[in-house]
């Protein structure tokens, strides 16, 4: 009975470990860490991810990476290339410029990785193909789209029911949409501009 229980505990632990991270992905017998994989993705969009809507912001902080609910990590990815925030942390800080990775899945042969991304600050989203070449990860665009309503919907899903705070990046982003110049005051109490789209 004890042995049977321990076996179940071991299986449960293994399943939990499998679900806690995307991988350290093995592509063509080359091992890459989560940091290396997501750094390659982030670096492709580095310039747009360093944009700030608040004109007074002068710091060059690392790009912000947010992972969708489908990607479950047991702990934060520590990286020199980006800052890994949970969706809750992003919303608490009311950040507007980030890359959201909705899905990341290898092909059956584990030769390529397909990454679904969304960058609402410049209304872009799509699917990337990540694969190794000469020991280095290469990132190519499979599909790329632009949609201002899609960007509003992404913000709306994140910020539904949240009170806007003055002088946050999201307040500046809202004024950008409203064409109110570069002010940091919230146009309304809640993020109705976005949540009307977010469902």
GUPAGU-353528 format. One line per 8 residues: number of its first residue (from 1); their letters; for each residue x, y, z of C-alpha. Coordinates in Angstrom, 2 decimals, decimal comma. Each point is the difference from the previous one (the first is absolute). Layout:
N
NUM = A = X/Y/Z ~ ...
END
This chain:
199
1 = XXXXXXXX = 0,00/0,00/0,00 ~ 2,79/2,41/0,93 ~ 1,91/-0,88/-3,16 ~ -3,14/0,57/-2,09 ~ -0,52/3,41/1,65 ~ 3,64/1,01/-0,57 ~ -0,24/-0,97/-3,67 ~ -3,03/2,26/-0,40
9 = XXXXXXXX = 1,85/2,80/1,78 ~ 2,96/-0,40/-2,37 ~ -2,22/0,05/-3,09 ~ -1,81/3,10/1,29 ~ 3,34/1,71/0,68 ~ 1,26/-0,81/-3,49 ~ -3,18/1,35/-1,58 ~ 0,29/3,17/2,08
17 = XXXXXXXX = 3,62/0,49/-1,11 ~ -1,03/-0,48/-3,63 ~ -2,75/2,60/0,32 ~ 2,06/2,52/1,95 ~ 2,10/1,16/-2,94 ~ -0,15/0,15/-3,76 ~ 3,13/-2,19/-0,24 ~ 3,57/0,28/-0,14
25 = XXXXXXXX = -0,77/-0,64/-3,62 ~ 1,92/-2,57/-1,95 ~ 0,16/0,94/-3,67 ~ 2,02/-2,21/-2,32 ~ 1,82/-1,45/3,02 ~ 0,98/3,48/1,17 ~ -1,21/1,08/3,42 ~ -1,20/3,56/0,53
33 = XXXXXXXX = -1,23/1,48/3,26 ~ -3,26/1,91/0,36 ~ 2,08/3,17/0,37 ~ 1,81/-0,62/-3,30 ~ -3,24/-0,75/-1,84 ~ -1,94/3,02/1,26 ~ 3,04/2,29/-0,26 ~ 0,20/-0,83/-3,71
41 = XXXXXXXX = -3,69/0,87/-0,37 ~ 0,25/3,22/2,02 ~ 3,11/1,18/-1,85 ~ -1,88/-0,15/-3,28 ~ -2,32/2,75/1,31 ~ 2,43/1,74/2,35 ~ -0,38/3,52/-1,44 ~ -3,80/0,07/0,16
49 = XXXXXXXX = 0,05/-1,59/3,48 ~ 2,15/2,85/1,33 ~ -2,50/2,66/-1,10 ~ -1,61/2,09/2,76 ~ -3,25/1,97/-0,30 ~ 1,00/2,28/2,87 ~ 2,36/2,53/-1,66 ~ 1,67/0,69/3,34
57 = XXXXXXXX = 1,18/-3,61/0,30 ~ 3,67/-0,18/-0,90 ~ 1,08/-3,34/1,45 ~ 0,94/-2,83/-2,34 ~ -1,39/-2,83/2,05 ~ -0,10/-3,55/-1,28 ~ -3,02/-1,01/-2,12 ~ -2,92/-1,52/1,88
65 = XXXXXXXX = -1,02/-3,60/-0,75 ~ -3,38/-1,35/1,07 ~ -1,07/-3,61/-0,50 ~ -3,59/-1,00/-0,68 ~ -1,93/-2,39/2,29 ~ 0,81/-2,97/-2,27 ~ 3,69/0,33/0,87 ~ 0,41/-1,01/3,63
73 = XXXXXXXX = 3,31/0,75/1,71 ~ 0,90/-1,08/3,48 ~ 2,25/3,03/0,43 ~ 1,04/3,15/-1,84 ~ 2,48/-0,13/-2,85 ~ 3,13/1,88/1,07 ~ 1,44/1,75/-3,03 ~ 2,43/2,75/-1,01
81 = XXXXXXXX = -2,13/0,69/-3,10 ~ -3,49/0,50/1,44 ~ -2,06/0,23/3,17 ~ -2,51/-2,80/0,47 ~ -3,22/1,33/1,56 ~ -3,17/-1,88/0,83 ~ -3,22/1,42/-1,42 ~ -0,95/1,07/3,54
89 = XXXXXXXX = 3,28/1,91/0,43 ~ -0,37/1,67/-3,40 ~ -3,52/1,20/0,86 ~ 1,03/1,13/3,49 ~ 2,74/2,16/-1,56 ~ -2,37/1,09/-2,83 ~ 2,63/-0,60/-2,64 ~ -0,90/0,54/-3,66
97 = XXXXXXXX = 3,10/-1,17/-1,88 ~ 0,69/-3,73/0,15 ~ 0,00/-3,21/-2,03 ~ -2,64/-2,57/0,90 ~ 0,82/-3,57/-0,98 ~ -3,28/-1,88/-0,27 ~ 1,36/-3,38/-1,12 ~ 3,32/-1,70/-0,73
105 = XXXXXXXX = 0,01/-3,47/-1,50 ~ 2,58/-2,16/-1,77 ~ -0,72/-1,88/-3,19 ~ -0,27/-3,82/0,39 ~ 3,67/-0,50/-0,96 ~ 1,11/2,74/2,42 ~ 1,84/1,71/-2,82 ~ -1,87/3,30/0,24
113 = XXXXXXXX = -1,91/1,93/2,64 ~ -3,12/2,02/-0,86 ~ -0,65/3,04/2,18 ~ -3,24/2,03/0,02 ~ 0,75/3,59/1,06 ~ -1,95/3,22/0,57 ~ 1,47/3,51/0,38 ~ -3,03/2,28/0,53
121 = XXXXXXXX = 2,08/3,17/0,37 ~ 0,63/-0,04/-3,76 ~ -3,11/-2,02/-0,88 ~ 1,98/-2,97/-1,32 ~ -0,43/-3,73/0,49 ~ 0,81/-3,21/-1,80 ~ 1,91/-3,27/0,05 ~ 3,76/-0,47/0,03
129 = XXXXXXXX = 2,10/-2,99/-0,94 ~ 3,05/-0,59/2,19 ~ 2,65/-2,51/-1,00 ~ 3,74/-0,59/0,46 ~ 2,55/0,70/-2,69 ~ 3,71/-0,53/0,64 ~ -0,66/-0,11/3,73 ~ -1,93/3,30/0,05
137 = XXXXXXXX = -3,75/0,51/0,22 ~ -1,53/1,59/-3,08 ~ -3,38/1,77/0,19 ~ -2,14/0,36/-3,13 ~ -3,49/1,39/-0,48 ~ -2,60/-2,51/-1,18 ~ -3,00/2,33/0,30 ~ -0,03/3,68/0,88
145 = XXXXXXXX = -3,05/2,24/0,40 ~ -0,91/3,49/1,16 ~ -3,32/0,88/1,60 ~ -0,83/2,96/2,22 ~ -3,27/-1,64/1,11 ~ 1,96/-3,17/0,81 ~ 2,39/2,04/2,13 ~ -2,93/1,59/1,85
153 = XXXXXXXX = -1,44/-3,48/0,57 ~ 3,29/-1,23/1,50 ~ 0,15/2,96/2,38 ~ -3,69/-0,46/0,74 ~ 0,42/-3,63/1,09 ~ 2,86/0,97/2,30 ~ -1,48/3,19/1,46 ~ -3,70/-0,85/0,30
161 = XXXXXXXX = -1,34/1,25/3,34 ~ 3,24/1,84/0,84 ~ 0,05/3,66/1,10 ~ 2,33/2,15/-2,09 ~ 2,79/1,77/1,89 ~ 1,36/3,36/-1,16 ~ 3,52/0,18/-1,43 ~ 0,29/-3,73/-0,71
169 = XXXXXXXX = 0,97/-1,26/-3,44 ~ -3,58/-1,19/-0,52 ~ -1,35/3,49/0,77 ~ 2,36/1,47/-2,59 ~ -0,95/-2,79/-2,42 ~ -3,70/0,79/0,45 ~ 0,58/3,69/-0,75 ~ 1,94/-1,02/-3,09
177 = XXXXXXXX = -3,06/-1,89/-1,24 ~ -2,29/2,89/0,91 ~ 2,34/2,46/-1,73 ~ 0,19/2,04/3,18 ~ 3,68/0,71/-0,49 ~ 2,56/-1,48/2,34 ~ -1,79/0,64/3,29 ~ 0,15/-2,53/2,81
185 = XXXXXXXX = -3,41/0,65/1,55 ~ -2,54/-2,79/-0,35 ~ -2,86/1,03/-2,33 ~ -2,42/-2,05/2,13 ~ 0,11/-2,03/3,20 ~ 0,11/-3,41/-1,71 ~ 1,57/-1,18/-3,27 ~ -3,22/0,20/-2,03
193 = XXXXXXX = 1,87/0,85/-3,22 ~ 1,50/-3,49/0,11 ~ -2,49/-2,11/1,93 ~ -2,74/0,79/-2,50 ~ 2,12/-2,05/-2,41 ~ 1,23/-2,61/2,47 ~ -3,34/-1,64/0,68
END
